[in-house]
Amino acid sequence: MPWKESHIVDQRLQFLSSYQKEEMSVADLCRAYGISRPTAYRWINRYNEAGPEGLLDRSSRPHSCLHATLEPMENTILVLRAKPPS
């Protein structure tokens, strides 16, 4: 008997389907799916805002780096490094 393959987005859609049918409370659904309530409400809000595309995993990469060197300074350094040593 082959393994039943399940994708994360499919499980999230099943969760939201159960939520919309009001079969169980959010707390009970969270216990059944093994997730926290903040995660459940995050999925519900994303689904309401963006539809099924909102359930896809998002990158956890930071949007910016506060301690990065400013671009003009970086360009100056690169120009100086390109010059031969004297």
N, C-alpha and C positions, 0 to 999 in steps of 0.2 A: 504494500500500500504506500503510495508516494506521499511525501510531506505536503501539507497544504501551505502554499505560499501566500503571504500576506504583506502588503506594502503599508508603510506608515500612513500615507495619505488616505488609504482605504480605511484604516482603523479610525482615523480622525473623522472621516465622513460618516462612519457607522456611529461614532459617539454623537456627532451633531444630529444625525437622523433620530437617534433615541431621545436626544434632548428636545428636538422640535416636536416629537410625538408626545412629549411629557409623560413617558412611561414610568420614569423614576425621577427622584430629585437629583440635583446636580451633585450633591454629596455622595449619593448612592452610585451614580454613574462614575464618579471619580474612583470610588473603591473598586468598582467592577473593571475599570480600564487601567487601574494602577497609576493614576496621575493625581497631582495636587489640584485643589480648587483654583488657585491663581492660574495654573496652566490651562485648566478647562475654560475659564473666563477669557483668557488670552485667545484661545482658539475660537471661541464664540464671537468675540469682537472682530477678529481678523476675518472670519467667514462672513460676518455681516458687512464689513467694509469692502472686501475684495473678492468675495465668492470663493470657489474652490482653490483658486490660485493663492489665496491668503493662508492656506494650510500647508504650503510647501515649506521646507526648512529654510531658514534665513541664515545668512552668514553671521558669525559672531565676531568678525573682524572689526576693529574700531574704525570709526569714520575719519578720525584724525589722530595725530600724535602731537601732544602738547610740547614735548621736549625735542621735537625735530628741529634741525637747522633750517633757518629761513632760506627760501629759494635764491634770492640775490646773493646771500653769503655763500651758499653752496656753489653757485656758478663762479664766483670769484675764486674760491678754493680750487675748483676744477681747472680754471685757467692757469692759476699759479702752479699747479701740479703738472700741467702739460708742458710748461717751460723747462728747458734743460737746466740742470743745476749750474750755478756759476762758481 
